[in-house]
């Protein structure tokens, strides 16, 4: 079973990935994104966080799974936005 601490730590890591991804999205949409390395790094952070959430959900209780699922949806939506951004 997933501990509350492990869930909280992972959710914090995911929030950091979301913030970084949003920064890169905003930067890319304003200036046609000249720094592809940071853009790719943001996508990798989001993917890693998404996979970590999926892994932790296997040992989570139903309430934790719901929290993790909502965060996964948020990560996935941001990933899609970054991928579809015309830069």
C-alpha positions in Angstrom: 0.0 0.0 0.0 1.2 3.5 -0.9 2.0 5.7 2.1 0.6 9.1 2.4 4.1 10.5 2.3 5.0 8.8 -1.0 1.8 10.0 -2.6 2.4 13.6 -1.4 6.0 13.6 -2.6 5.0 12.3 -6.0 2.2 14.9 -6.3 4.7 17.6 -5.4 7.1 16.3 -8.1 4.2 16.3 -10.6 3.3 19.8 -9.7 6.8 20.9 -10.4 6.7 19.2 -13.8 3.4 20.9 -14.5 4.8 24.4 -13.6 7.9 23.8 -15.7 5.8 22.5 -18.6 3.5 25.6 -18.4 6.5 27.9 -18.4 7.8 26.2 -21.6 4.4 26.3 -23.2 4.1 30.0 -22.5 7.6 30.7 -23.7 7.0 28.7 -26.9 3.7 30.3 -27.7 5.2 33.8 -27.3 8.5 33.5 -29.2 8.2 30.4 -31.4 10.4 28.6 -29.0 14.0 29.0 -29.8 15.2 26.6 -27.0 14.1 23.2 -28.0 16.3 21.5 -25.4 14.3 22.9 -22.5 11.0 22.2 -24.4 12.1 18.6 -24.8 13.2 18.5 -21.1 9.7 19.6 -20.0 8.1 16.9 -22.1 10.4 14.3 -20.6 9.6 15.5 -17.0 5.9 15.3 -17.7 6.3 11.8 -19.1 8.4 10.6 -16.2 5.9 12.0 -13.7 3.0 10.4 -15.6 4.7 7.0 -15.5 5.5 7.4 -11.8 1.9 8.1 -11.1 0.8 5.1 -13.0 3.2 2.9 -11.1 2.2 4.3 -7.7 -1.5 3.9 -8.4 -1.0 0.1 -8.5 -0.4 0.1 -4.7 -2.7 3.0 -3.8 -6.1 2.8 -2.1 -9.1 4.1 -3.8 -8.9 7.6 -2.5 -5.2 7.9 -3.4 -5.9 6.4 -6.9 -8.5 9.1 -7.5 -6.0 11.8 -6.6 -3.3 10.2 -8.8 -5.7 9.8 -11.7 -6.7 13.5 -11.6 -3.1 14.5 -11.6 -2.3 12.1 -14.5 -5.1 13.7 -16.5 -3.6 17.1 -15.8 -0.2 15.9 -16.9 -1.6 14.3 -20.0 -3.5 17.4 -21.0 -0.4 19.6 -20.7 1.6 17.0 -22.6 -0.9 17.1 -25.4 -0.9 20.9 -25.5 2.9 21.0 -25.7 3.0 18.4 -28.5 0.3 20.2 -30.5 1.8 23.6 -30.1 3.0 24.9 -33.4 6.5 26.2 -32.7 
